[in-house]
Amino acid sequence: MNIGHTYNAGDLITILPGLRELWVKTRQRVTIYQRIDLPAYYFDGAKHPTVNSDGAPVSMNRDIFNKLKPLLLQQGYIEDFKEWKGEQVDFDFSETRDRKSVPMPHGSIHHWWMITFPQMQTNLSRRWLYGTYAEGDGKNIIINRTDRYYNPMITYYFLKDYNDVWFAGTKDEYESFKKQFELSNLNYLEVGNFLELADEIAKSNLFIGVQSMCWHIADGLKARRLLEVSPQYPNTWPTGGDGYLFAHQNTLEYFVSLFAKKKK
């Protein structure tokens, strides 16, 4: 079975439970055809690190495609992940962005495709993403925060009181976050691809993230996770066990103290 996908890595991760549901119903593994270097447009003030060779924003570039592929091929319901070159597809996910039929940017990003393709409707509380079950000690805290979908009222200065805190994201995002919240103890999580990222998130004591690809990976893994909800565009929330959310500082600090280890 072939599906076409146009948008970002995070959007692609969010459709995986629907693709798994197709596989459950048909026992046909799915090949994903992805468009590369398609121009991307974001709301005012949003910055996205995915750009083409000219520095212009695109939905997915070759580097992100290559980093995604190992994670996608790890899923038993995925046959292959290929660049789209005009192949016929059974489901075209560009249809999920038709604003006449989908309430975007409101509601759950998962439900946009469930409305469009009812045969993919599924129980999101079940695990739908798997890593390699890599052995080894997990990180105490992994955090991902981008320039999009964050809550400007939230601060992370308090993480200075915690050991083994790691940032997942681009190097620029890491440097900005470290400087903004004066976190000399913050480490940068270097990974070769997003399968390695999923393994690190799965093993961690706690993942904290905004509405991004990293969050959707954590949600699919059903890792212990904490979502910083965007006050402007709240388009996702935790599904299933070990998932929590916050919109206020005291809620964030409560959950971190509950699940993560403080300095002695």
JOUR-V367464 format. One record per helix or strand of 3 or more residues. SS is the DSSP state (hx for helix, st for strand). FROM is the first residue (numbers start at 1). TO is the last residue. If there is no record, write none. Layout:
SS_FROM_TO + SS_FROM_TO
This chain:
st_2_5 + hx_9_26 + st_30_34 + hx_62_73 + st_78_83 + hx_93_97 + hx_109_116 + hx_118_120 + st_141_144 + hx_157_161 + st_165_167 + hx_171_180 + st_186_188 + hx_194_203 + st_206_209 + hx_213_221 + st_225_228 + st_243_246 + hx_249_259
